[in-house]
Every structure is written in C-alpha cells, then in structure tokens.
C-alpha cells in the first residue's frame, strides 16, 4: 500500500488526529498492537490487560447500536 486516500484509508477526527480506517487495516493485513480504533483483527497483537479492555469497550459500543 503506497498511497493513502482520505475517506478510504483514514479520516481526521474533531481533535485533528488522523484515524486509520478498517479498510486501511484490512489492506495492511495484520494487527500492529497499538490498539487502533478500527482494528478488524480483535486486537490480537495488543498485550493484556489492554487487549481485554479494548474488546470490552468495543462490545459495549456494538451493543449500543
């Protein structure tokens, strides 16, 4: 992946931070272990206890939809 396209690979949030999208992560193909907001890999490379916290957070957000 060479070029990143805003709106496809990333967006800029209200605080001015670049947020990588699920599409970006899928194209990269693995979890980097940083606990990214849109990680489609169930945070598999994030060390405990942070991984469990992120999964719990994600499940709570999904339940609220």
C-alpha positions in Angstrom: 0.0 0.0 0.0 1.7 3.2 -1.2 -0.9 5.9 -1.3 -3.4 6.7 1.4 -6.7 8.2 0.4 -8.6 10.4 2.9 -12.1 8.9 3.5 -10.9 5.4 2.4 -7.8 4.7 4.4 -8.0 7.4 7.1 -10.0 10.4 8.3 -9.3 13.3 10.5 -11.3 13.4 13.8 -12.7 16.5 15.5 -9.5 16.8 17.6 -7.3 16.9 14.4 -5.9 13.4 14.8 -5.5 11.1 11.8 -7.6 7.9 12.4 -6.9 4.8 10.3 -10.0 3.1 8.9 -10.9 -0.6 8.9 -10.1 -0.7 5.2 -6.6 0.5 5.8 -6.1 -2.2 8.4 -7.5 -4.9 6.2 -5.2 -3.9 3.3 -2.2 -3.9 5.7 -3.3 -7.4 6.8 -2.3 -7.7 10.5 -2.8 -6.1 13.9 0.0 -3.7 14.8 -0.6 -4.0 18.5 -1.3 -0.3 19.1 -5.0 -0.7 19.9 -6.3 1.2 16.9 -9.9 2.3 17.0 -11.0 0.4 13.8 -8.8 -2.7 14.2 -10.6 -5.6 12.5 -8.3 -8.2 14.0 -9.7 -8.3 17.5 -6.6 -6.6 18.8 -4.7 -9.9 18.6 -1.2 -8.2 19.0 -2.2 -5.9 21.8 -0.8 -7.1 25.2 -3.0 -7.8 28.2 -4.7 -6.2 30.1 -5.2 -3.5 27.4 -6.5 -6.1 24.9 -9.3 -7.1 27.2 -10.2 -3.5 27.9 -10.4 -2.7 24.2 -12.5 -5.7 23.5 -14.9 -4.9 26.3 -15.2 -1.3 25.1 -15.9 -2.5 21.5 -18.5 -4.9 22.7 -20.2 -2.2 24.7 -20.3 0.1 21.8 -21.6 -2.6 19.5 -24.4 -3.4 22.0 -25.5 0.2 22.0 -26.1 0.2 18.2 
